[in-house]
């Protein structure tokens, strides 16, 4: 008798829908971790009470999770993106406006890795000419006005 194994439910994938107003944010899940009794986390507690409900209604494609932490842990926002990356931002000792700015930062971010611009090398196109022109030994002149002898 053949043995049948049921397939595990796969992770849901998003597919772009053509048309106007069908943009899905790259953010899939936004997790609020906070301590309910810490005085330094008053900003995130006040954000959870009122603005979070309106934000969840405005973004139905993002899953919002609120979790309580053990006493003494810092409040953080965790954003999980479609490209299987995540960003973690500490919001300890921030007011409600600061927490709102960090939430908007996570919502508007693509989740891509930040590339440093300091050591970025720019490559010219393969068929492009050099910035100083083409050099040839025939064009180079010595002191007496003659070129190199080949």
Steps between C-alpha positions, in 0.01 A plus 500: 500500500652838405560736779359850449662793671311825511696801389587754764338838449749717316584853597258727317658702223383834370447556133478846346154590382494729197297810537459817694517487883617140515839562658592259778762612747812283533437490875314183595500510880562772756560388859480734799693364801458703820496482880166600651647646820821672394483881527743545210254332261207736544527613135444154352215428744321820400560418130346155543182641659385734223709550181577130453134417440469764227832390348381138485183610317704699247739209432295180471783313324732529804459274803534690829604304810522646854699300755584567863857445609644397831588775742823680417502443123522791256207584273566413135322503166566203273417518133496179292514551123411298191868454406548299824690779675407677820577834662502561874476852645524583869228744607586512869472853649328640189181703512191406300607720204842332490340156503267610219799616293677166548185307403469708183869437430437123513183528291671701226817292493561228243691271736806497274844494652656843537799537267784726616580780256848568639689233306264473205684465170341624183576310184493657158310344215707244304501697174552844652808708437740593776459837669847606383463370146680223316876479561741386235879494485481686169328795664749535779780749435847519643708816562625532144150483350526147363274215597610161621678282251329168449 
